[in-house]
Amino acid sequence: MIVQGNLEGAVNSYLGFPYETESPPCREARNYYDQTHDISGALEIYPRRLTYERSMLVALQSRPLDYAGALRRLPTTLRRLLVHAFQAYLFNKNLSRLLQREIDPRNMPVRLLGSQNEFSAGILGEIEKSLLEEEGITLQDFQLHKMPELGVEGSTRAAFVDIDPEVSLRHGQSTDDEDLVDVQFSLPKAAYATTVLREFMKTDPLNY
């Protein structure tokens, strides 16, 4: 929604959209906002620990239609993370499409789409264009005219990275006397440790 320029939708999604792993008070507060968009009422029930959400609600209370101002109550690093996460989502979908078409991405750079990218040639470009069409955006939308400080130019990333992990075992050192496994490794920019650990643990990262 931020990339599309729908800042009202982005604010409402951040304040609402209850998630199943949150505590019941958080889910109840988000449900209330989703159903009513009552800013004053939401401030009365939002848990104090939801500091970002409460700060956004205070901003909306003083300037009800200033959705850009409400979003700017979030730290710049967090707002950038939201845009970068969307880029990563498109990158992952791109990889999935390549694999579905039996295209091996191991030895090719894969687009991390942004405003200064050009589409790849051939079938790769067709996949990139289809991804943006499905999301209802263009490459130029990544300039983020309504919030230009978050604009991203785009780049390329390797689909695979090699790691050389160091694994060690600590016997009986957990709180219930079970063994602990330490895994140490280094990653290049834009690679995620959760993805590596998933390959070891074979479980959803939410269970870590």
Buried (B, 14 or more C-beta within 10 A) or exposed (E): BBBBBBBBEBBBBBBBEBEEEBEEEBBBBBEBBBEEBEBEBBBEEBBEEBEEBBEBBBBBEEEEEBBBBBBBBBEEEEBBBBBBEBBBEBBEBBBEBBEEEEEEBEEEEBBBBBBBBEBBEEEBEBBBBEBBEEBEBBBEBBBBEBBEEBBBEBBEBBBEBEEEEEEEEEEEEEEEEEEEEEBEBEEEEBBEBEEBBBEEBEEEEEEE
